[in-house]
Amino acid sequence: MKDIQYKTTKDFSEKELKDLFLSVNWSSGNYPEKLVIAMRNSSSVFTARDGDKLVGLINVLDDGIMTAYVHYLLIMPEYQHRCLSHHFRLNKYYYATKRLFAKRN
């Protein structure tokens, strides 16, 4: 395992979304073409990659003013004990707060 890289993106292949969702037994992984569209239409998507491999994802939906919530938080089982969710939470709250306050001003 290399260093995990975190970034915000909405660009995914059907295969990598399918692999991630099915790795945690989520049936949404059976509809990768819909997942690609859903991620593109989401407010924010944060990813964790080990090299080129998508190993984690958070999908945030918000109203642009006051409310944001996490719709998906997925981490491949073999990465679940590497503190990815802690890093995701910190980035998610920072980004969502910054985005919501920027829209208020």
C-alpha positions in Angstrom: 0.0 0.0 0.0 1.2 3.4 -1.0 0.4 6.7 0.7 -3.3 7.4 0.4 -4.1 10.4 -1.7 -7.3 12.4 -0.9 -9.0 14.7 -3.4 -12.4 16.1 -4.5 -13.6 14.8 -7.8 -16.7 13.7 -9.7 -14.9 11.8 -12.4 -15.1 8.0 -12.1 -15.2 4.9 -14.3 -18.1 2.5 -13.9 -15.6 -0.3 -13.0 -14.0 1.5 -10.1 -17.4 2.5 -8.6 -18.7 -1.0 -9.1 -15.6 -2.5 -7.4 -15.8 -0.1 -4.4 -19.5 -0.5 -3.8 -19.5 -4.3 -4.2 -16.4 -4.6 -1.9 -18.7 -3.5 1.0 -21.7 -5.5 -0.3 -23.8 -2.5 -1.4 -26.2 -3.5 -4.1 -25.8 -0.1 -5.7 -22.6 -1.5 -7.2 -24.8 -3.6 -9.5 -25.7 -0.3 -11.3 -22.4 1.3 -12.0 -23.7 3.4 -14.9 -26.2 5.1 -12.5 -23.5 5.6 -9.9 -21.4 7.5 -12.4 -24.3 9.9 -13.1 -25.1 10.1 -9.4 -21.6 11.1 -8.5 -21.5 13.8 -11.3 -24.7 15.3 -10.0 -23.7 15.3 -6.3 -22.8 18.5 -4.4 -19.4 17.1 -3.4 -17.5 13.9 -3.7 -14.3 13.2 -1.7 -12.1 10.3 -2.7 -9.2 8.2 -1.2 -6.9 6.5 -3.7 -4.0 4.1 -3.2 -2.2 4.8 -6.4 -4.8 4.5 -9.1 -7.1 2.3 -7.0 -10.2 4.0 -5.6 -10.3 2.7 -2.0 -12.7 5.2 -0.4 -15.4 7.7 -1.2 -17.7 10.2 0.6 -20.7 11.6 -1.3 -22.1 14.9 0.3 -25.4 16.4 -0.6 -26.3 19.9 0.4 -28.9 22.6 -0.1 -26.2 25.3 -0.6 -27.3 27.3 2.3 -27.6 25.5 5.7 -27.7 21.8 5.4 -25.2 19.1 4.2 -25.3 15.4 4.8 -23.3 12.4 3.9 -25.2 10.1 1.6 -22.4 7.5 1.0 -19.2 6.8 3.0 -17.5 3.7 1.6 -14.1 2.4 2.4 -12.8 -0.9 1.0 -12.6 -3.5 3.8 -8.8 -3.9 3.6 -8.4 -0.1 4.2 -11.0 0.3 7.0 -8.5 0.3 9.8 -6.2 3.0 8.3 -8.0 6.1 9.7 -9.4 7.0 6.3 -12.8 7.8 7.7 -11.3 10.2 10.2 -9.4 12.1 7.5 -12.6 12.1 5.4 -14.7 13.6 8.2 -12.2 16.4 8.8 -12.1 17.3 5.1 -15.9 17.0 4.7 -16.7 19.3 7.5 -14.1 21.9 6.5 -15.2 21.9 2.9 -19.0 21.9 3.6 -18.7 24.7 6.2 -16.5 26.8 3.9 -18.9 26.2 0.9 -22.1 27.0 2.9 -20.6 30.2 4.5 -19.3 31.4 1.1 -22.8 31.1 -0.3 -24.3 33.1 2.5 -22.0 36.2 2.0 
